[in-house]
Amino acid sequence: MPEQSKPILSVKNMSVQFPTLSGVVNAVKNVRFDVGREKVGIIGESGSGKSTTGRAIMRLQPDTARVVADEMRFEDVDLLAASEADMRAIRGSRISMILQDPKYSLNPVMTVGEQIAETVILHERLGKKAARERTLAMLERVNIRDPQRVFNLYPHEVSGGMGQRIMISMMLISSPSLIIADEPTSALDVTVRQQVLSILDDLITERNIGLIFISHDLNLVKSFCDRVIIMYAGRIVETIDAARLDEATHPYTRGLLEALPSLDHPRDRLEVLKRQASWAEA
């Protein structure tokens, strides 16, 4: 396997279990995948286990959840055996997570510059002056005009698109090896979304890192990612190169594709996805 394709993350037969009054529920069931220095999309309906998979990798599940696997390895770290102290050192430094809406991810009582600088102060032990300079350079790198002014703004004073670029700055300032992006552009309009994705794509290529891109948008994943993992009811039903997504063979993936409107092939009525119980048991 060439260096570019060596896995950063390897997950083998991972399940995420939640106890309930009626018994244990497997929100994710025996998923297996590798991520190299590439862009891997995870798609599926709400409740299919996409975000739960991402949070399990980060070990950000509630205390009541149980994550079991044959293997969960990130570079040289066994994620199953890592202590909480080990994970705190990894989160934000070696694995970063970009969430859906910066309004709910940023601290409302700290300036955005302080929040970005806090990452390198915590993980790299930089002084405040050096952290500020690094933060200003990172804000400029994500195409924010007048970073000196933006550094001193509070989250409620920035737009959605700027807030998402600030989140990207915060997640990339420590040069992680892997980013997990959970619906990072769903709250943005189309024009701003393309700007944010272009910035994210440039930084991933420039720094040669891996990306897990969680999304509902099949067309977006098809154009942006290298590979696509399709999840249904907590299981992976199909994995395919993004450029070949239209050639997918699993009936669930076909159903998702056929439910999409198309300007090239307009239809009076879109197909309704017909689910089968066997898909959740495969």
C-alpha positions, 0 to 999 in steps of 0.5 A: 500500500503506498504511503498516501493510502496507509490508514490513519484510522482503522475500525474493525467491527465497532458497535455502539450500544445504549442501555434502555428500559427495554434492553440494549440498543445497538445504534451502530452495528459491527462497522468496519472501515479504514481512513487514509489521507483522503476524504471519506464521506458517510451518508445515510438518513437521520438515525442511520448512525453517521454522527454516532460513529464519528463521536465514538471515534472521538470517544465523545459518547455519553457515559451510559454508552458502550463502544465495543470493537475488535480494533479501533486504532488511530495512528499509534494509539489504541482508542479502545484502551486509551485513558480519558487523559490520553483522549484529551491530549488527542482531541483537538490536537491529532483528531479534530471535529467540526460540528454543524452550527458554530452558534452552538459550538463556540463559547458565547462569552469568549472572543473567537480569537481567544477560543482559537488561541486556547487550542495551541496554548493547551496542546502546544504550550505556546505563550499568549503572544505566540498563540495570538500571532498563530491565530491571526495567521490561521484566520487569514489562511481561511480568507477572513478579511481583517483578522485583527478585528475578527479576533476580538469579536464574539460568536454572536457578532459573526455570520454563519459562513464566517463562524464556520471558517472560524471553526475550521481555523480552530480545528486545524490550527494544531495540524491534526492528522484526521478531521471529522466534519459532521454536517459542517455546511448544512446551515449555510446557503449554497454560495457560502457553502462552496466557499467554506468547502473550497477552503476546507479542501485546500487545507486538507490537500495542503496539509495531507490529512484525512477527512471523514465528512458526514452528510445527508447531501449525496450530490455534495459528497459525490463531488467533494469526497474520494470514497463514500460509506453508505449507512442504514440502521447502524450498519454499513451497507455499501462502500464505493468510490465517490465518482462512481456513486451513480453506479452503486448497487445496493437497493438502499443506495439506489433508493436514495439516489432515485429520490433525488430531484434532477434538472437533467431528468425532471420527473413529475413524481420522485421515488419513495424509498422502500426499506427492507428489514434484511438491510439492517441484519446483513 
